[in-house]
Amino acid sequence: QVQLVESGGGSVQAGESLRLSCAVSGYNYRGFCVGWFRESPGKEREVVASNHWPGGSDTVIADSVKGRFTISQDNAQNTLYLQMDSLKLEDTGMYYCAAGGSKTCHWRSDYIFWGQGTQVTVSS
């Protein structure tokens, strides 16, 4: 069965960086979406970055993190990454990796497989 396991979260100060990893196994879809979501109290889970698996084509970055976050894949290692630079307080939340599903990548409903999440906390 499909399993997605996130790692790399932690507590950092504003302006610092984190790299999240998602180990992907059992996912045999081709050309469908993979991505990163985040969720915080009072806010719905939202996609922050997505592309297609395998190969990482058609990258989309949310406006709120554009220029700071980068999504990438290492398909030889079956790993999805989210590089987060210049972290801000508002980036705090639980980050989930997810996989479709679908060849559209913008909405939560496009994804059917989910990891457990990894916490990112940004402080001043």
Salt bridges, closest charged atoms under 4 A:
GLU39 OE1 - ARG45 NE 2.75
GLU46 OE2 - ARG38 NE 3.26
ASP58 OD2 - HIS52 ND1 3.51
ASP63 OD1 - LYS66 NZ 3.13
ASP91 OD1 - ARG38 NH1 2.78
ASP91 OD2 - ARG68 NH1 2.66
